[in-house]
Amino acid sequence: MLVENDFDIKKYTSFKIGGKIKKIYFPETLEDLKDLPAASVVVGNLSNTLVSSYGVDFPVFSTSKLDEIKIDGTKVLAGAGVKGPKLAQTVAEYGLSGLEFMIGFPGSVGGEVYMNAGAHGQAVSDVFKSALVKGDDFINLEKNDMDFAYRHSVCQDKRYIVLQAEFELFKKDEDEIKRIMNENLEFRKKHQPSLALPNCGSVFKNPLNESAGRLLDSCGVKELKFGGAKVWENHANFIINTGDATSTDVLRLMCEMKNRVKEKCNISLVPEICFLGHKDKEEEKLCQILYQQ
């Protein structure tokens, strides 16, 4: 498989932030991952990951080349590296519905199953059938094994790596599917920053029966900026990179956002963004504040 040393990851992340990865592997087949150590760090499209500006000093495996799609009737098998929009568009051409929500997602199938991604009243768990994951060995998981919840799956608890997933979709008129996808795209344009403004999507998960965006807005965070990182003026639960933001800038901003909500509303927001890489002392402290449960 392809192996790159001192790989400059910055331009491949949604945030356009990140230093060099010491060694990154790009497996193209499941066989390439057969002897993958259980503790290995595996990444997908890095659409909800903040990569350290100090780089990553341990080996990383990317699923980006595991991008095969197979369709058999209403069953769809997709590799972990298949990007959400591509999968949504492909199944739509077969008149298959259930994945319209993926049309505006910058992420890939592995991450979307891992976090049970969803939007517009649809979620991965609605149409999920099974997945091949990697723990100590290859494991097949059925829907009942996944412990799906809001932005959660058993893969997070067990540190499973999603390699491919099978979905059970349903037939619908192709024009109707495309209409729904177009509506989803229009909604995203109005309510979320485009990737022309580098961002990682929602910064914090919604608390139970609450909106993280509403809480943050009520705490006046839209005025906040640290270095090249600032809260998007149109929605308080998004951080954008204005051009020269570092991972430290983003972590400082996230901590201030979290602290304001905690102080005013006594609610501890949980990050939706993951952190990857080496931390200096300040970033270590910031991550402890953000990711402590």
C-alpha positions in Angstrom: 0.0 0.0 0.0 1.0 3.6 -0.4 3.0 5.0 2.5 4.0 8.7 2.9 6.6 10.1 5.4 6.3 13.6 6.8 3.0 14.0 5.1 1.7 17.6 5.1 -2.0 17.1 6.1 -3.1 20.7 6.3 -4.7 21.0 2.9 -6.6 17.7 3.3 -8.5 18.7 6.5 -11.8 20.5 6.5 -10.3 23.1 8.9 -7.2 23.6 6.7 -5.2 23.2 10.0 -2.5 20.7 10.8 1.2 19.9 10.8 3.0 17.0 9.3 2.1 13.3 10.0 5.3 11.4 10.6 4.0 8.3 8.6 0.7 7.8 7.0 -0.6 4.6 5.3 -3.2 4.5 2.5 -4.6 0.9 2.4 -6.6 0.0 -0.7 -8.0 -3.4 0.3 -9.2 -5.0 3.5 -6.2 -7.3 3.3 -3.9 -4.3 3.8 -5.5 -3.9 7.2 -5.4 -7.5 8.3 -2.5 -7.0 10.6 -3.4 -3.5 11.7 -2.7 -3.2 15.5 -5.9 -2.6 17.5 -4.6 0.6 19.0 -3.7 2.2 15.6 -5.1 5.6 14.7 -7.3 5.4 11.6 -8.8 8.5 10.0 -11.2 9.1 7.2 -11.9 12.4 5.5 -10.9 14.5 8.6 -14.1 16.5 8.3 -14.7 16.7 12.0 -11.1 16.4 13.2 -8.9 19.2 14.5 -5.3 18.1 13.6 -2.6 19.6 15.7 -0.5 22.3 14.2 2.5 20.6 15.9 1.9 17.5 13.8 1.3 13.9 14.4 4.3 11.8 15.7 2.7 8.4 15.5 1.6 6.3 12.4 -1.8 7.0 10.9 -3.9 4.9 8.6 -6.2 6.6 6.1 -9.4 4.9 4.8 -9.7 7.3 1.9 -8.9 4.7 -0.7 -11.4 2.2 0.6 -14.0 3.8 -1.7 -15.9 1.0 -3.4 -19.7 1.0 -3.7 -21.8 -2.1 -4.5 -25.5 -2.0 -5.0 -27.7 -5.1 -5.0 -31.4 -4.3 -5.1 -32.1 -2.1 -2.1 -28.9 -3.2 -0.3 -25.9 -1.0 -0.6 -22.3 -1.8 0.6 -19.9 1.1 0.9 -16.3 1.3 1.9 -15.3 3.5 4.8 -13.6 6.0 2.5 -16.7 6.7 0.4 -17.7 10.3 0.8 -21.2 11.0 1.9 -22.3 13.2 -1.1 -21.0 10.6 -3.6 -22.9 7.8 -1.9 -26.1 9.9 -1.7 -25.8 10.8 -5.4 -25.0 7.2 -6.5 -27.9 5.6 -4.7 -30.3 8.3 -5.9 -29.5 7.2 -9.5 -30.9 3.8 -8.6 -34.0 5.3 -7.0 -32.9 4.4 -3.5 -33.9 6.6 -0.6 -32.6 6.9 3.0 -29.3 8.6 2.6 -30.4 12.0 1.3 -29.1 13.6 4.4 -25.5 12.8 3.4 -25.6 15.1 0.4 -24.3 18.0 2.3 -21.8 16.1 4.5 -18.1 16.5 3.9 -17.4 13.3 5.8 -17.0 9.7 4.7 -18.9 6.5 5.5 -16.6 5.3 8.2 -16.9 8.4 10.3 -20.6 8.7 9.6 -21.3 5.2 10.9 -18.9 5.7 13.8 -20.7 8.8 15.1 -24.2 7.9 13.8 -24.4 11.0 11.7 -27.7 12.5 10.9 -29.6 15.5 9.7 -33.0 16.6 8.4 -34.8 13.8 10.3 -32.6 11.0 8.9 -29.7 9.2 10.5 -27.3 6.4 9.7 -29.1 4.2 12.3 -32.3 4.4 10.3 -31.0 2.4 7.3 -27.9 0.7 8.8 -27.8 -3.1 8.3 -24.3 -4.2 9.2 -20.7 -3.2 9.3 -17.2 -4.8 9.1 -15.0 -3.3 11.8 -11.5 -3.9 13.1 -10.8 -4.5 16.8 -8.3 -7.1 17.7 -9.6 -8.9 14.6 -12.2 -8.3 11.9 -15.7 -8.3 13.4 -19.1 -8.2 11.7 -21.6 -6.0 13.6 -25.4 -6.1 13.1 -27.6 -3.2 13.9 -28.5 -4.6 17.3 -24.8 -4.7 18.2 -24.2 -1.0 17.4 -25.8 0.6 20.5 -26.8 3.6 18.3 -27.8 6.8 20.0 -27.5 10.5 19.2 -24.0 11.0 17.7 -23.0 7.7 19.2 -22.2 4.0 18.4 -20.5 1.1 20.1 -17.5 1.8 17.9 -16.7 4.8 20.1 -16.8 2.7 23.3 -14.9 -0.3 21.9 -12.5 1.8 19.7 -13.6 -0.2 16.7 -12.5 1.0 13.2 -15.3 1.0 10.6 -14.0 -0.5 7.4 -17.2 -0.9 5.4 -21.0 -0.7 6.0 -24.1 -2.1 4.5 -27.3 -0.2 4.3 -30.9 -1.3 3.6 -32.6 1.5 1.6 -36.0 1.7 0.1 -37.3 2.6 -3.4 -38.6 6.1 -4.1 -39.1 8.2 -7.2 -35.7 9.5 -8.3 -37.0 13.0 -8.9 -38.4 13.1 -5.3 -35.1 11.9 -3.9 -33.3 14.7 -5.8 -35.8 17.2 -4.6 -35.1 16.3 -1.0 -31.4 16.4 -1.6 -31.7 19.9 -3.1 -33.7 21.1 -0.2 -31.0 19.7 2.2 -28.3 21.5 0.3 -30.3 24.8 0.3 -30.8 24.4 4.1 -27.1 23.9 4.6 -26.2 27.0 2.5 -28.5 29.1 4.7 -27.6 27.7 8.1 -24.0 26.4 7.8 -20.8 27.9 6.5 -19.6 26.6 3.2 -16.2 24.8 3.0 -14.9 27.9 1.3 -14.8 29.1 4.9 -12.7 26.2 6.4 -14.7 24.6 9.3 -15.4 21.3 10.9 -19.2 21.5 11.1 -20.9 21.7 14.5 -18.4 22.3 17.3 -20.5 20.9 20.2 -23.2 18.2 20.4 -26.7 19.3 21.3 -27.5 18.6 24.9 -30.7 16.6 25.6 -33.7 18.6 24.6 -31.6 21.7 23.9 -29.7 23.4 21.1 -26.0 24.0 21.5 -26.3 26.8 19.0 -29.0 28.6 20.9 -27.1 28.2 24.2 -23.9 29.6 22.7 -25.8 32.5 21.0 -27.4 33.4 24.3 -23.9 33.6 25.9 -22.7 36.1 23.3 -20.0 33.9 21.7 -20.4 35.3 18.2 -18.1 38.1 19.1 -15.3 35.7 20.0 -12.0 35.3 18.1 -8.6 33.8 18.9 -5.9 34.3 16.4 -7.2 33.1 13.0 -10.1 31.2 14.6 -13.5 32.9 15.0 -17.1 32.0 15.7 -19.2 32.2 12.5 -21.4 35.2 12.7 -24.5 33.4 11.3 -24.5 30.4 13.7 -22.8 30.3 17.2 -22.0 26.5 17.0 -19.5 26.9 14.1 -15.9 28.0 14.2 -14.2 29.1 10.9 -10.6 29.4 10.0 -10.1 32.9 8.7 -6.9 31.9 7.0 -4.1 31.4 9.5 -5.7 29.7 12.5 -3.7 27.2 14.5 -5.0 24.2 16.5 -4.2 26.2 19.7 -6.4 29.1 18.4 -9.3 26.7 17.9 -8.9 25.0 21.3 -8.7 28.3 23.1 -11.9 29.4 21.3 -13.7 26.1 22.1 -12.8 26.4 25.8 -14.1 30.0 26.0 -17.3 28.9 24.3 -17.7 25.9 26.7 -16.9 28.0 29.8 -19.5 30.7 29.0 -22.3 28.2 28.6 -21.2 26.4 31.8 -21.1 29.6 33.8 -24.4 31.1 32.5 -26.5 27.9 31.9 -24.8 25.3 34.1 -24.6 23.0 31.1 -21.3 21.3 30.1 -21.2 21.1 26.3 -19.5 18.1 24.8 -17.3 18.6 21.7 -18.4 17.0 18.4 -14.9 17.8 17.0 -12.1 15.3 17.7 -8.5 16.2 18.3 -5.6 14.4 16.7 -1.9 14.8 17.2 0.9 16.1 19.4 0.0 18.6 22.1 2.2 21.2 23.8 1.5 22.0 27.5 -1.2 24.5 26.8 -3.0 22.3 24.3 -2.8 19.5 26.9 -4.6 21.6 29.4 -7.2 22.9 26.9 -8.0 19.4 25.8 -8.4 18.3 29.4 -11.0 21.0 29.9 -12.8 20.2 26.7 -12.9 16.5 26.7 -13.2 15.7 30.4 -16.5 13.9 31.1 
